[in-house]
Amino acid sequence: MITFSYLSIFLLLTILTALFDMKIFDYTILEALRNLLYTEIATGRMIVVVSVLIGLLSSAVIDFRLFKAKKKSGSSR
Protein backbone atom coordinates (compact mmCIF):
# COMPACT_ATOMS: atom_id res chain seq x y z
CA MET A 1 0.00 0.00 0.00
CA ILE A 2 2.89 2.35 0.72
CA THR A 3 4.38 1.67 -2.70
CA PHE A 4 1.08 2.49 -4.39
CA SER A 5 0.79 5.71 -2.37
CA TYR A 6 4.33 6.70 -3.29
CA LEU A 7 3.76 6.13 -7.00
CA SER A 8 0.47 8.02 -6.99
CA ILE A 9 2.00 10.99 -5.14
CA PHE A 10 4.96 11.03 -7.51
CA LEU A 11 2.66 10.96 -10.52
CA LEU A 12 0.51 13.77 -9.16
CA LEU A 13 3.58 15.92 -8.38
CA THR A 14 4.91 15.32 -11.89
CA ILE A 15 1.62 16.46 -13.39
CA LEU A 16 1.58 19.50 -11.09
CA THR A 17 5.11 20.45 -12.18
CA ALA A 18 4.11 20.06 -15.82
CA LEU A 19 1.08 22.29 -15.23
CA PHE A 20 3.30 24.98 -13.71
CA ASP A 21 5.64 24.75 -16.71
CA MET A 22 2.67 25.01 -19.04
CA LYS A 23 1.49 28.24 -17.42
CA ILE A 24 4.91 29.86 -16.96
CA PHE A 25 6.54 28.98 -20.29
CA ASP A 26 3.43 28.56 -22.48
CA TYR A 27 4.21 24.90 -23.25
CA THR A 28 1.81 22.17 -24.21
CA ILE A 29 1.45 19.28 -21.77
CA LEU A 30 3.72 17.05 -23.87
CA GLU A 31 6.42 19.72 -24.13
CA ALA A 32 6.30 20.28 -20.38
CA LEU A 33 6.61 16.56 -19.61
CA ARG A 34 9.41 16.18 -22.14
CA ASN A 35 11.30 19.11 -20.60
CA LEU A 36 11.11 17.50 -17.18
CA LEU A 37 13.18 14.54 -18.37
CA TYR A 38 15.21 15.84 -21.32
CA THR A 39 17.09 18.93 -20.24
CA GLU A 40 20.26 20.20 -21.84
CA ILE A 41 22.61 19.07 -19.10
CA ALA A 42 20.48 16.08 -18.07
CA THR A 43 20.64 17.18 -14.43
CA GLY A 44 16.87 17.18 -14.18
CA ARG A 45 16.67 13.67 -15.55
CA MET A 46 19.19 12.36 -13.03
CA ILE A 47 17.38 14.06 -10.15
CA VAL A 48 14.06 12.56 -11.24
CA VAL A 49 15.44 9.07 -11.86
CA VAL A 50 17.44 8.91 -8.62
CA SER A 51 14.56 10.22 -6.51
CA VAL A 52 12.17 7.72 -8.09
CA LEU A 53 14.54 4.82 -7.47
CA ILE A 54 15.28 5.81 -3.87
CA GLY A 55 11.60 6.36 -3.08
CA LEU A 56 10.49 3.17 -4.78
CA LEU A 57 13.18 1.12 -3.03
CA SER A 58 12.39 2.55 0.40
CA SER A 59 8.64 2.09 0.00
CA ALA A 60 9.13 -1.50 -1.18
CA VAL A 61 11.30 -2.23 1.88
CA ILE A 62 8.71 -0.71 4.20
CA ASP A 63 5.92 -2.69 2.53
CA PHE A 64 7.94 -5.89 2.87
CA ARG A 65 8.64 -5.23 6.56
CA LEU A 66 4.96 -4.53 7.24
CA PHE A 67 3.93 -7.68 5.36
CA LYS A 68 6.50 -9.73 7.29
CA ALA A 69 5.35 -8.31 10.66
CA LYS A 70 1.71 -8.89 9.80
CA LYS A 71 2.41 -12.45 8.73
CA LYS A 72 4.42 -13.11 11.90
CA SER A 73 1.72 -11.68 14.20
CA GLY A 74 -0.99 -13.59 12.36
CA SER A 75 0.76 -16.93 12.76
CA SER A 76 1.37 -16.46 16.50
CA ARG A 77 -2.34 -16.16 17.31
N, C-alpha and C positions, 0 to 999 in steps of 0.2 A: 504494500500500500504506500509505503514511503517512496519507493521508486516511481510509482505512478504519479504521486503528488509532485515529486521533483521534476519529472518530465513535463507535466502540465504547466507548472510554474515557469519553467524555462521557455516553453513554447509561447506562453502568454507574454513574457517579458520580451521575447524576440519580436513578436508582433507589435508590441507597444513601441519598441525602439524603431521599428520600420515605420510606424505611423508618425512618430516624431520626425524622422528623416523626410517623410513625404511632405509634411507641412513646412519644415524649415527650408528644404532644398528644392521643393517642387518636383519630386521624383514620383514615378509610378510605384506601385507596391512591389513589382518585380525588380525594378532598379534599386529600391531601398534594401530589399533582401539580398540582392547580389552585392551591394556595396558593404553589407555587414561582413561578408565572408571574403570578398576579393578586393582587398585594398592594395595600394601601390607597394607598400613595404611588407605586407602580409602580417603585420603585427596584430591587427584585429582578428584575423583568422586564427592565429595561434592562441590568442586570449580566449576566444570562443571555444576552440577545440579542447584546450587544456581545462577550462572551467567545466565543460560538459563531462569530460572524462573523470575529473576529480569528484564532481557531484554525483555522477552515476555510480562510480565505484563506492563512494561512501554510503550512498543510499542502499546499494545492494548489500553491503556488509551489515548495515543496520537491520535491513529486512531479514537477512539470514540469521542474525543473532536473535531477533524477536521470534522468528519461526522456531529456532532451536530451543529457546526458553519456553515457548508455549507447548512444544512437543514434550519437553522434559516435565513440565508441570502437569500436563495432561496424563502422562503415563504413571505418575506417582500417586494419583488419586485412587 
